[in-house]
Amino acid sequence: MIVATPRFRLEPYVQFAQKAMAREATYRFDVFTSIASVLVRVYLLRMVWVALYARNTAPSDLPLHAIITYSTVALLMGLVMDIDQTRMLHDRLHSGDIATDFMKPIVVPLYFFADGSGEVIFHAVLIVPSLLLALLIVHIDVPGPLVLGTFFVSFFLGYLVGFCINFILNCVAFWTLEIHAVQLIVTWVTDLFGGEIIPLVIFPAFLQKVAFALPFAAMFSTPLLIYIGVIKPERYAAALGLQAFWVVVLGFVATVMWRAGAKRVIVQGG
C-alpha cells in the first residue's frame, strides 16, 4: 500500500502571518512610541554627528550628510531588524507548548518564520510615517535606481541573516530554557560589529577586518554602505555573495540545532 505524502499548502502560513500582523496592530500605543523613539534618536544622532564633525576631520568617503543619511536609514531599518522574529520558539519551549506544535500538520520552523514575518511586515509599514516625519528633522540622500534596488536586495539578505541568528539563539532554549544572558551578549556584539550605530568603516583597520569577517556586518553594515555609496557597483556581487554565504552557513547551523533540539523534545516526550 502506498501512503500519500500530504501536499504542502502555503495558505496556513499566510494566515499565521496575518494573525501576527493583527496581534501587533492591537498595541496601538506601542506603534506611536516606536515612531516617536525613532524620531528622537534621529534628532540626537544628528546632533552628535554634527558636533563630532565640527571638531574632527571628516573621513574622505563619509562626509557629514552621508553619515546622517546612514544613521537615519539605520534607525528605520531597525524597526524591522531589531525584532526577534523567532522569540515564539523560546516562549513555547518555556511553556511546554512546543510539544503540541510537533503534533500539528505544519512545518514548525516555517510556522515561526511566518509569525515573525507577519510581525516584521507590520513594523515595516511603520517605516513610511517614520521616514516622512524624519524628513522634517534631517535631509536624507536618495540614491539612483541601481543602488536603491541593490540596497533592498541586501536588506532582505541581512534580514535572513538576522532571522538565522535569532533562530539559533532561541534554539539554545532546547537545552537551557533561559537564554537572557546569551541574548544580551549577542545584542551587544551585534550593536558593536553590526554597523547599526557606528559605521564600521570608521573603525581602526584591525577592528574593521574583525567586524567584516563576522556575520553581524551582513545585517546592517553591508546594505547601509551600499545605500550611501561606500560599496561601489563593481563590488556589489562580492558584497551580496558574502551575505548569501552567511545565510547558507547560519541556515545550516540553525537546521542542525533545530533537529537536535526537536529530537530531544520527542525523545523526552515533551
C-alpha positions as CSV (number, residue, x, y, z in Angstrom):
1,M,0.0,0.0,0.0
2,I,1.3,3.4,-1.0
3,V,0.9,6.2,1.7
4,A,0.3,9.5,0.1
5,T,2.5,12.3,1.3
6,P,0.5,15.4,2.5
7,R,0.7,18.2,-0.1
8,F,2.4,21.3,1.2
9,R,0.0,24.2,1.5
10,L,1.1,27.8,1.8
11,E,-2.3,29.2,3.0
12,P,-1.9,28.3,6.7
13,Y,1.4,30.2,6.9
14,V,-0.1,33.2,5.2
15,Q,-2.8,33.1,7.9
16,F,-0.2,32.8,10.6
17,A,1.5,35.9,9.3
18,Q,-1.9,37.8,9.1
19,K,-2.7,36.9,12.7
20,A,0.7,38.1,13.8
21,M,0.1,41.5,12.0
22,A,-3.4,41.8,13.6
23,R,-1.8,41.0,17.0
24,E,0.8,43.7,16.6
25,A,-1.9,46.2,15.5
26,T,-3.8,45.8,18.7
27,Y,-0.9,47.5,20.6
28,R,-1.5,51.0,19.2
29,F,0.4,52.8,21.9
30,D,3.5,50.8,21.1
31,V,3.1,51.9,17.5
32,F,3.2,55.5,18.4
33,T,6.1,55.1,20.9
34,S,8.1,53.2,18.2
35,I,7.8,56.0,15.8
36,A,8.5,58.6,18.5
37,S,11.5,56.7,19.6
38,V,12.9,56.7,16.1
39,L,12.4,60.4,15.7
40,V,14.1,61.2,19.0
41,R,17.1,59.1,18.1
42,V,17.3,60.6,14.6
43,Y,17.5,64.1,16.2
44,L,20.0,63.0,18.8
45,L,22.3,61.2,16.4
46,R,22.2,64.2,14.0
47,M,23.3,66.5,16.9
48,V,26.1,64.1,17.9
49,W,27.5,63.7,14.3
50,V,27.3,67.5,13.7
51,A,29.2,68.1,16.9
52,L,31.8,65.4,16.2
53,Y,32.4,66.5,12.6
54,A,32.7,70.2,13.7
55,R,35.7,69.2,15.9
56,N,37.3,66.5,13.8
57,T,38.4,65.9,10.3
58,A,35.7,64.1,8.3
59,P,36.6,60.8,6.6
60,S,37.0,61.4,2.9
61,D,34.4,58.8,1.9
62,L,32.0,59.6,4.6
63,P,31.0,63.4,4.7
64,L,28.5,64.7,7.2
65,H,25.5,64.4,5.0
66,A,26.3,60.8,4.2
67,I,26.7,59.7,7.8
68,I,23.5,61.5,8.8
69,T,21.8,59.6,6.0
70,Y,23.5,56.4,7.2
71,S,22.3,56.8,10.8
72,T,18.7,57.7,9.7
73,V,18.3,54.8,7.4
74,A,19.9,52.5,10.0
75,L,17.3,53.6,12.5
76,L,14.5,53.0,10.0
77,M,15.9,49.5,9.2
78,G,16.0,48.9,13.0
79,L,12.2,49.0,13.1
80,V,12.4,45.6,11.2
81,M,15.8,44.3,12.0
82,D,15.7,44.7,15.8
83,I,12.7,42.4,16.1
84,D,13.4,38.9,17.4
85,Q,11.4,37.1,14.8
86,T,11.7,33.7,16.5
87,R,11.1,34.6,20.1
88,M,7.9,32.5,19.9
89,L,10.2,29.4,19.8
90,H,11.7,30.3,23.2
91,D,8.2,31.2,24.6
92,R,6.7,27.9,23.5
93,L,9.7,25.9,24.8
94,H,9.5,27.7,28.1
95,S,5.7,26.9,28.4
96,G,6.0,23.4,27.0
97,D,3.6,24.1,24.2
98,I,6.2,23.2,21.6
99,A,5.3,19.5,22.2
100,T,1.8,20.1,20.8
101,D,3.2,22.0,17.8
102,F,5.0,18.9,16.7
103,M,1.7,17.1,16.5
104,K,0.1,19.7,14.2
105,P,0.2,19.1,10.4
106,I,2.6,22.0,9.8
107,V,6.3,22.7,9.3
108,V,7.1,24.1,12.7
109,P,10.1,26.3,11.8
110,L,8.1,27.7,8.9
111,Y,5.3,28.5,11.3
112,F,7.8,30.5,13.4
113,F,9.1,32.2,10.3
114,A,5.5,33.1,9.2
115,D,4.6,34.5,12.6
116,G,7.8,36.5,12.8
117,S,7.4,37.8,9.2
118,G,3.9,39.0,10.0
119,E,5.3,41.0,12.9
120,V,8.1,42.3,10.7
121,I,5.8,43.3,7.8
122,F,3.6,45.3,10.3
123,H,6.6,47.1,11.6
124,A,7.9,47.7,8.1
125,V,4.8,49.7,7.4
126,L,5.8,52.0,10.2
127,I,8.9,52.9,8.2
128,V,6.7,55.1,5.9
129,P,5.3,57.5,8.6
130,S,8.7,57.4,10.4
131,L,10.5,58.4,7.2
132,L,8.1,61.2,6.4
133,L,8.4,62.7,9.9
134,A,12.2,62.2,10.0
135,L,12.4,64.3,6.8
136,L,11.2,67.2,9.0
137,I,14.4,66.8,11.1
138,V,17.1,65.7,8.7
139,H,17.9,65.6,5.0
140,I,18.2,62.0,3.6
141,D,20.2,61.4,0.4
142,V,18.3,59.2,-2.1
143,P,20.5,57.1,-4.4
144,G,19.7,56.1,-8.0
145,P,17.6,53.1,-9.1
146,L,20.5,50.6,-9.3
147,V,21.8,51.5,-5.8
148,L,18.3,51.5,-4.3
149,G,17.4,48.2,-5.9
150,T,20.7,46.6,-4.7
151,F,20.1,48.1,-1.2
152,F,16.7,46.4,-0.9
153,V,18.2,43.0,-2.1
154,S,21.0,43.4,0.5
155,F,18.4,44.5,3.1
156,F,16.5,41.3,2.5
157,L,19.6,39.1,2.8
158,G,20.5,41.0,6.0
159,Y,17.0,40.2,7.3
160,L,17.6,36.5,6.6
161,V,21.0,36.6,8.4
162,G,19.3,38.2,11.4
163,F,16.5,35.6,11.3
164,C,19.0,32.7,11.3
165,I,21.0,34.3,14.2
166,N,17.8,34.7,16.3
167,F,16.7,31.2,15.4
168,I,20.0,29.7,16.5
169,L,19.9,31.8,19.7
170,N,16.3,30.7,20.6
171,C,17.2,27.0,19.8
172,V,19.6,27.2,22.7
173,A,16.5,27.1,24.9
174,F,16.1,23.5,24.0
175,W,18.9,22.8,26.4
176,T,18.9,25.8,28.8
177,L,15.3,27.1,28.7
178,E,16.6,30.6,29.8
179,I,18.6,32.5,27.2
180,H,18.5,36.0,28.6
181,A,22.3,36.2,29.3
182,V,23.2,34.9,25.9
183,Q,20.7,37.3,24.3
184,L,22.4,40.3,26.0
185,I,25.8,39.2,24.7
186,V,24.6,38.7,21.2
187,T,22.8,42.0,21.2
188,W,25.9,43.8,22.5
189,V,28.1,42.2,19.8
190,T,25.6,42.9,17.1
191,D,25.3,46.6,18.2
192,L,29.1,46.9,18.1
193,F,30.0,44.9,15.0
194,G,26.8,45.1,13.0
195,G,27.2,48.7,11.9
196,E,23.8,49.9,13.1
197,I,25.1,52.5,15.5
198,I,28.6,53.3,14.2
199,P,29.7,52.7,10.6
200,L,32.3,50.0,10.5
201,V,34.4,52.0,8.0
202,I,35.4,54.5,10.7
203,F,36.8,51.7,12.9
204,P,40.6,51.2,13.1
205,A,41.9,49.0,10.3
206,F,42.3,45.9,12.6
207,L,38.8,46.2,14.0
208,Q,37.4,46.7,10.5
209,K,38.9,43.3,9.4
210,V,37.4,41.6,12.5
211,A,34.0,43.2,12.1
212,F,33.7,42.5,8.3
213,A,34.7,38.9,9.0
214,L,31.7,38.3,11.2
215,P,28.1,37.7,10.1
216,F,26.8,40.7,12.0
217,A,28.1,43.1,9.4
218,A,25.8,41.4,6.8
219,M,22.8,42.6,8.7
220,F,23.2,46.4,8.8
221,S,26.6,47.5,7.5
222,T,26.5,45.9,4.0
223,P,23.1,47.3,2.9
224,L,23.9,50.7,4.5
225,L,27.3,51.0,2.9
226,I,25.6,50.2,-0.4
227,Y,23.0,52.9,0.2
228,I,25.5,55.7,0.9
229,G,27.8,54.6,-2.0
230,V,30.8,53.4,0.0
231,I,30.4,50.0,-1.6
232,K,30.6,50.7,-5.3
233,P,28.7,48.8,-8.1
234,E,31.7,46.8,-9.1
235,R,31.7,45.3,-5.5
236,Y,28.0,44.5,-5.4
237,A,28.4,40.9,-6.4
238,A,31.1,40.2,-3.8
239,A,29.1,42.0,-1.0
240,L,25.8,40.2,-1.8
241,G,27.7,36.9,-2.2
242,L,29.1,37.2,1.3
243,Q,25.7,37.9,2.7
244,A,24.3,34.9,0.8
245,F,27.2,32.8,2.2
246,W,26.3,33.7,5.7
247,V,22.6,32.9,5.1
248,V,23.6,29.4,3.9
249,V,26.1,28.8,6.8
250,L,23.8,30.1,9.5
251,G,20.8,28.3,7.9
252,F,22.8,25.1,8.1
253,V,23.7,25.6,11.8
254,A,20.1,26.5,12.6
255,T,18.9,23.4,10.9
256,V,21.3,21.1,12.8
257,M,20.4,22.8,16.1
258,W,16.7,22.5,15.4
259,R,16.8,18.8,14.5
260,A,18.9,18.1,17.6
261,G,16.5,20.1,19.8
262,A,13.4,18.6,18.3
263,K,14.8,15.1,18.7
264,R,15.4,16.0,22.4
265,V,11.7,17.0,22.8
266,I,10.4,13.9,21.1
267,V,12.6,11.5,23.0
268,Q,11.7,13.1,26.3
269,G,8.0,13.1,25.4
270,G,7.7,16.9,25.5
